[in-house]
Each structure stands twice: as structure tokens, then as C-alpha cells.
């Protein structure tokens, strides 16, 4: 019996953007802490604040 290739079902397009953000943000925050990204963002933010005179 021959096998027929099937395509995966398309992703649901009706997911609310806040739900997607709630799923992604914890992983993004964990990766930022592990890789030192938080310190880089703080350094850049302080540099921009200095340029703006705050």
C-alpha cells in the first residue's frame, strides 16, 4: 500500500497577540539573563539617556 505525503495543519490565525506574547516572554527573559543580554540593554539605555540629557 502506497503512503501519501500529508502536509501539517496550518497554524491557527485567531490567537490573540497578548497570548502569543505571554508564551514567548518568559523564554525570552530567561535567554536574556543567561546570555547577559539584560546588562547590554541596561548599558545601551543608560547611554541613550545620557545623550538625551536625563
Secondary structure as GFF3:
##gff-version 3
##sequence-region A 1 54
A	DSSP	alpha_helix	17	35	.	.	.	ID=ss1
A	DSSP	alpha_helix	37	52	.	.	.	ID=ss2
###
